[in-house]
Amino acid sequence: MNIKTALVTGSTSGIGHATALKLAQDGARVVVSGRDARRGGEVVEQIRAGGGTAHFIAADLSDAQSAAELAARATEFAESAGGSLDILVNNAAIGAGGPTAGTEESTFDAVLSTNLKAPFFLVASLAPAMAARGSGAIVNVSTLAAARALPGLAVYGASKAALDLLTKSWAAEFGPAGVRVNSVSPGPTRTPGSEAGLGEGLRQLAEQAPLGFVADPEDIAAVIAFLVSDEARFVTGTVLDVDGGRTVV
Ligand SMILES: NC(=O)c1ccc[n+]([C@@H]2O[C@H](COP(=O)([O-])OP(=O)(O)OC[C@H]3O[C@@H](n4cnc5c(N)ncnc54)[C@H](OP(=O)(O)O)[C@@H]3O)[C@@H](O)[C@H]2O)c1
């Protein structure tokens, strides 16, 4: 059986961590990535303890070069294990917020670089080989804030709205070669990042949605895992809301 290799960016924490565990459970070989080697090593150990295969590659995704380097190293790992890089989850992101007038140019650049430029150049590096093989699956992790005006999240939301457009562009560009590209758009989810950034606001935000509760990272990971699986072979170019119904009210 052909074992697929998945690269999950930002898998040292939160939704990326849960996604790395779920994809490993589903049988993929997983490349765990992030800046923090200690947390990355712990995720790799956790996957190995569960009988899976994982490898950590440190990356600070801040420009085209860092994205291309991560893509090259992840591909090298996949090929050294006798496989290919079949799945990419663009999950790493900066959730910096604040009023427009108080936003520093450096914050604007950092958010756009990590949330938009890095995914763009990861796909530019990895999708052509997927297309040449005739298969591949990419999921971009978006946000509720990409489709609605949430106070203080203008730059963050704009970076992810652009990412959602890339999802559609890439679905059209690579679909004829058998590569599927989708977005998952989470609502409030309890992670180290969201708890530090939103605190009590996380629960208040969740209460605005019909289902009314804060998601666990596993709730989002399950949907990402479905979208990269062969079960979703007819699904591409979609932005799938996983937000407790927030976008309908
Ligand atoms: N939690 C929510 O409520 C929520 C809602 C909607 C959308 N989302 C989206 O879900 C995704 C994950 O969010 P989360 O809540 O799980 O966040 P988190 O707990 O803060 O984790 C963020 C991850 O991104 C990595 N990362 C951040 N900056 C990076 C950089 N410059 N280079 C490489 N890796 C970087 C971090 O790794 P290191 O620390 O190791 O660098 C970490 O693994 C994001 O795309 C976010 O926009 C989250």
The ligand as an ORCA input file, in Angstrom:
! r2SCAN-3c Opt
* xyz 0 1
  N      -8.109     28.868     17.267
  C      -9.084     29.503     16.641
  O     -10.079     29.943     17.261
  C      -9.012     29.711     15.146
  C     -10.152     30.202     14.510
  C     -10.103     30.403     13.139
  C      -8.972     30.091     12.429
  N      -7.866     29.622     13.082
  C      -6.700     29.306     12.262
  O      -6.233     28.025     12.615
  C      -4.825     27.939     12.426
  C      -4.162     27.429     13.676
  O      -4.489     28.284     14.747
  P      -4.291     27.854     16.281
  O      -5.357     28.522     17.029
  O      -4.096     26.384     16.372
  O      -2.922     28.644     16.576
  P      -1.739     28.436     17.622
  O      -2.114     27.571     18.762
  O      -1.250     29.820     17.904
  O      -0.656     27.710     16.705
  C      -0.102     28.408     15.632
  C       0.889     27.522     14.941
  O       1.462     28.268     13.856
  C       2.869     28.227     13.964
  N       3.464     29.474     13.499
  C       3.114     30.746     13.837
  N       3.944     31.613     13.231
  C       4.802     30.885     12.484
  C       5.894     31.204     11.630
  N       6.294     32.466     11.416
  N       6.559     30.187     11.032
  C       6.198     28.902     11.228
  N       5.188     28.536     12.040
  C       4.499     29.523     12.653
  C       3.155     27.984     15.442
  O       4.371     27.269     15.558
  P       5.624     27.746     16.461
  O       5.083     28.434     17.659
  O       6.357     26.476     16.724
  O       6.358     28.632     15.537
  C       2.002     27.076     15.859
  O       2.316     25.726     15.599
  C      -4.378     29.338     11.985
  O      -4.287     29.367     10.582
  C      -5.506     30.234     12.466
  O      -5.609     31.389     11.681
  C      -7.866     29.424     14.419
*
